[in-house]
Amino acid sequence: MNLKLRSFISLRIRLIFFMVLFLSVQTYSQLNTGNFTQFTEKDGLPGVQVNSLLIDRLGYVWTGTVNGLAQYDGYTFKRFYFNPNDTNTIHGLVVYSMFEDRKGEIWVGSGPGYLNNYDPVTQKFRQYKFTNLVPHPESMEIDIHNICEDDNGRMYFGVDTYYGDSISAALLYKNENEETVKLFPIPAGLHVQNIYRLKKDNSGNVWIFSRTGGFKIDKEGKLSQFRLQLLENEFVRNNDYSGDMIFDKQGHMWVISQQLRLYDIDLKTGIYKTWYSKELYRANDDYYYIPRKIVFDKDENIWIGTNGGLQFFDRRTGQFAMFTTGPKKELEHMVIDDLSFDGFGTLWIGNLAAGLVKYDEKTLLKSYTYGNGD
């Protein structure tokens, strides 16, 4: 092989390498439109309104819908039904929340007014009573909308109402070795109404967003109110309120508001930063009540589910990007109820009316072949 030919081949190899590298970088910020798959009822999903998602430790995708619960193994959906002649089946129809505890058991909050526990070993459900613990009129439906576990195996349950009616006692718990759910004792002077978010940070504290503000349960189980006056003033000034929270490896809390203001809060100092992209905020008054959702990917960049589509926030550049789905834009304005990443880095999206969407963050390469005479 002569020198000129070797140089030509080397140049082509380097060119291909840089094209692949360029595509890999570009698709991450542009959110590759060809990497999504939509699942609806025709694929076996119980309903197109997906309220909650859970990726368990074995990689199964649990979908809680308006028409029941299903488990997806990558090929088919296994549906779970209530059988009045079998006490070991799931109770309730509309699934609002799911959580996998440290024993691998799945907790499911479903309506009207059920709390289910699924043991994957026995493949049986059992139910825990809780509606008698929360004072409410008989005509009012109350449900478990948030579930969390602390480092000691204590389960916490956040109660909310179907139509947003106020309830005076919304925090329940169950100790690991006890068989009953109890009302959490609230210290004098504090009021925890209608819980919207309930999550544990990396230090073992449990954080609460509720109708009556933010609260923290420390590692000893003590409840206190969490207040950042400057942040609260900002919410009042903008007629805004918190939607969802996550915690990074540095111990910071990230909060997304209903108007898509993103906050990075240093919990040790109380200092916070704010990002806001007015161009990407598209208020949908019909679904304004749906809380925003945020999740981290493997690089701790932030994906945001809104009532007007999917957004991405690059922590390195501080820039937002909007998820678009090509010329037809079938899913560009989807109303997102929940988000979850699996162990392969695939993002699963639960939608209000578009079913379940899978997004693979992979570079798409188009293949060209030689055609004789062309």
N, C-alpha and C positions, 0 to 999 in steps of 0.2 A: 504494500500500500504506500503510494507516494505521499510526500509531505503536504501537498495541496489538498488531497482527499482527506487525510487525517485531520487537517485543520478545519475542513468543512464539516466533518462529522462531529468534531469537538464543539464547534460553534452551534450546531443544531441541538446537541445534547444540553448545552448550557442554556440555549434559548427556551427549550421545553421546560427545564428546571425552573427558570425564572417565571415562565408563564404559569406553572402550577403554583409556585409560591405566591405570585400576584393574585391568582384566583382565590387561594386559601385565605389571604388577608382581606380581599375585597368582599367575599361572600359573607364574612362575619359581620361586617358593618351594614351590608345591604340586605341581609336576611334572605338567603336564597329561596326564591319563590317556588322552585321545583321539588323541594324536599319535604312537603307536607302530605299527609294522608288523612282523609276524613272518614270516620266511622259513624254510621247512623243506624236506624232501626233495621234496615235491610241487611246490615252486616251482623245483626244479633244484639245490638245495644238495646237495653230495655226501653229507653226513651231518649229523645234528642235534647232534653234539658238535663245537663250534667251539673249537679250542684257541688259535688266534691270528688276529689281524686286521692288515691293512696297507692304508692309503690311499696310493696312489702319487701321483706328481706330476701325473699326468693325471686324477686323480680316480677311478680304478678302485678298487673294493673287493675286496681279495684275502682269501679266507677259507681258512684251514688247518684241515681237519677230521680226524676219526678215519678218514675214508674218502677222503682225497685233497684236492687243491688245486683251487680254482675262482676265477675272476675275474668280478666282477659289474659291468656297465656301466650299471646303472640300469634295465635291462629284462630281461636274461637272464643266466644263469650259464654261463660257459665253463669246462668242466672239462678238467683236464690228467691224462692217463693214462700209465702206464708201458707201453711197447711193447718186448718183449724183442728184436724185430727192428730196433729203431731206437735207436741210442745217444744220440740228441739229445732223448729224452723224459725226463720226470722219473723219478727212482728213489725208491722208498719209498712207503709208503701213509699212515701217520699223520703229519700235519704238526704239528710242535711250535713252530716259530719262523719268522719272516720278517723281512726287512730290505731296504730300498731304498738302495743306495749312491749316491754323488754322481754316478756315471755313468748312473744310472737303471736299473741292473741289479738284479734281485730275487734275494736269497739265501733259500734255503729249507732249513731243517733238518727232515729227515723220518726216520721209523723204518721198519725197523730199521737205524740207523747210516749215514745218508746225509746229505751236504751238497751241495745243488744250487745252481747259478747259472743264472738265466734272462736271456737277452739279448732285450729286446723288439724290437730291430731285426731280428735273424735269426729270432726266435721259436724259439730252440733252448735246450735245457738242457745243461749239462755238470756233471760230478761231481768232487768233490775228496775224496781219501782222508784219513781222520783217525783211524780206530779203532785203527790200528797205533801211534799216538803215545801212547795212554793205556793204561797197564798195567791189565789187567782180565781176569778169567776168561772163557773162551769162552762160558760159559752166561749171562754178564751182558750185557744190552743197554745200550749207551751211545749218547746222542744229543745233538745240538746244540739246546739249549733257549733260548739267548740269543745274539743277534748285534748287533754294534755296529761303528761306523767312527770313527776319529779324524780330526782336521783334515788329516792328511797322507795320507789314503787307505788307511791300514792298517786291515785288518779284524780284529776280535777275535771269538772264538767261545767261548761258555761251555758246558761239557759237564756233563751230569747223567745219572743212571741211571733206568731205567724204574721200578724198585721202590724207589728211594731208597738203594740200596747205596752205600757210601762208595768214592770213587776218590781216589787221591793226587795226580793231575795233571789239572786240569780247565780250564786256560786255554790256548787256541790262538790263533794269529794268522797273517795272510797279508799280506805287503807288496804294495803296489799293482802293482809291476812284476815280481813273482815269480809262478811258476806252481804253487807247492806251499804247503800249509798246514804250519805248524811248531808245535812245543811251545814255549810262552813260557818263557823262562829265569827261574826264580824265585830271588830272592836268598837267600843262606844264612840260615837261621833262620825263614823264612816258609813257610807251607804254604797252598795254595789248593785246597780240595776242593769238589766239587759246587757249581757256580755257579748261583745262583737268579735274579740280576738283573745286567744289564750295560748301562750307559747312559752317554752323554756329556753333560757339562754345557755351559753356554753359553761357558765359557772354554777348552774343548778338552780338559778332563780326562775320563778314563774311570773310572767308579766301578763297583765290584763288590760284590755281596752274595753270600756263599758260606757253606758249612757251617762254615768256619773263621773267619768274621768279615767285616769290611768292608775293602776295599782301594781304592787309587787309583793309576791310571796317569797320570802328568803328561804335559804336552805334549811332553816329550823322550823319552817311552816308559819312564820309570823307575817301577817298582812299589814301593809302600810300603803299610804297614798303616794303616788309618784307625780311630782309636779315640776314643770319647767315654766316659770312665769312668762319668760320672753316668748317661748314657743306657743303657749296658750294665748298670749296677746296677739301673736301673728295669726293664729287660727281665727280669733274673734274679728280681727281687722279685715281678713279676707273672706269672712263667712264660710269657713272651711273646717274640716275635722278629719281625724286620722282614719285611715282605711285598713292598713296592714303593717306588720313589722317582721323583720328578720334580724339576726345577729351575726356579725362577722367574726373572724378569728382574733381580731384586735380588741374584742369586747365592746364594739360600738353597736348601737341599735340604729337600724335603718327603718324609716317610717315613710310610707307613701300616703298622701292625703287624698281626699275625694277629688280635689281639683288638680291632682297629679303634681303636687309639690313634693319633692324628694328630700328627706332630711337625714343627715348623718350625725348622730348624737353620741358624743363621748359620755358614757354613763358615769365615769369617774369625776369629770370636771363639770358636766352639764353644758359644755360648749357644743354648738351644733353648726353645721353648714347646710345651706339650702340650694337646691337646683330646681329650675322651673323653665319649661319650654312652652310658651304660650301658643306657639305654632302647632304643637302636637296635642294640645289640650282641646279635645272636641267633645263638648258637653252634649250628652244625649239625655234630654230631660225625661224621656220615657223610662230610662233605666238608671237614673242618677242614684237611686237607693242602693244599687249593687256595689258592695265595697271593692276597692281596688285590691289586687293581689301582687305580691312580689316574691321572687325566688332567686337564689344565687345559682349560677352555673359553676362548673369546676374551677373557673378562674375568679370566682366571686364577683363577676359582673352581674348586673341586675336585670331581670326580665320582669316586665310589668304587664299585668292583665287589667284591662280597662273595660268600660262599657262601650268603647268605640275602637277596639282592636288591641293588638299586641305591640308593646314597645320594648326597646332594649336600651340600657344605660351603660356606657363604657366608663368604668371608674378611672381608667388611666387618663382619658381625654376629657371626661366630664361632659360628653356629648350624648344626646338621645338619638335614636333612630326608630322609625315606624316600620312595622311589618306590613308589607304589601304582598298581594298574591297574584301579580300579573295583570294582563289586560282585563280579564273578567272580574277581578276583585271580589270573588265569591265570599272570601273570609276576611277581607280587609276590615270590615266594620263589625266583626263578631263581638258579641257581648260575653265577656269572659267571667266565669264563676270561680275557676280554680286553675292552678298551675302546679306541675310537679316534674322534676327531672328523675330519670331512672339511672341505673348504674352505668349505662353506656353513653350517657350525655344526651339522650333523646328527651326532648321536652314534650310533655303531654298536657293538652289544653282542654279543660271542660267548659263547654259553652252553654249559654242560656237556650239557644234554639238551633245550634249547628252541630250538636252531637259532640263526639270526641275527636280531637285533632292531634295527630302525631307530627312533630317537627324534628327532622334530623339535620343537625348542623354539620353537613358534609359538603365537600367541594364536588360540583358536577362537572365532569369532563365529557365533551362531545367527541365521539369517535368518527374518524374519517377513513374510508377504505378506497382502494384503487378499483376503478371500474374500467374495463377494457373498452377503448374507443371513446372514453369521456375524459 
